[in-house]
Amino acid sequence: MFYIFSKKYYSIIFVFFISFGMSVFMSCVITIVNTGLQGDFLYRWGIAWMFAFPLAFLAGNFFSLLAKKFTDKLTKV
């Protein structure tokens, strides 16, 4: 099988895809709740997502480290 990236990049690639999916979904829902599904919805959603995705990616990288530490403390091998 052909792999593009080394396993050492697993965490950052994982956070990229999670933050992408979550930012698409959450920016869509929040745009609908705040402004409705009017004619320029896709434009407003796109603007919201352009701000949401980079922030979600940065937050995902930061909080994934904290979440891993807390999860390690709360679970037993």
N, C-alpha and C positions, 0 to 999 in steps of 0.2 A: 504494500500500500504506500502511496505517495503522501508524505507529510510536508507541509510548508514551513512550519515553525518547530523549534526545539521544545521539549517539555519544560525547559526552564522558563518559558514565557506563558505557561499554562494559566497562572493566576491573573495576569494582566489581560489575556485574551478572554478568559472567563468573565471578568468584571466588565470588559468592553461589551460583550453580548448581553449580559444581564442589564447593564445600565442602558444599553440601546433599547431593549424591549420594554423595560420599565418606564423610560422617559417617553417613548412613543405612546404607551398606554395611558400613563398618568397625565401627560400634557393634553391628550385628547379629552379625557374625562373632565379635567379641570377647565379646559376651554369651553366644553359643552355646558358645564354647570354655570360658569361665570357669564358667558355671552350667548349661549344657544347655538342652534344649527342654522344660522342665517347664511345668505349668499356668499359671504367672504370667509366662511368657516375654515376652508383649507389654508388660506393665507394666514389667518390668525393662529391656527394650530401650528403651522410651519414656523412662524416667528417664536411661538412659545416653546416649540421643540428645540429650536436652534439655541435657546438659552438653557433649556433643561438638560440636554444631553451632556454637554461638557461638565456641568455641575454634578450631574449624576455619576459621571465617570470618575471625577475627582473624589466625590464622597464615597463611592463604592470602593475605591482603592484604600481610602483611609479607614472606613468603618469595617471593611472585611478583615483587616488586621485585628481590630478590637473585638469583633465578633468571634474570630477564631480563638483569641485568648480567653474570652469569657466562656465559650463553648467547651474549650479544653478543661477549664476549671470545673464546669458543671457536669462533665461526663467522665466516665471511667472506662478504661480499656479492658 
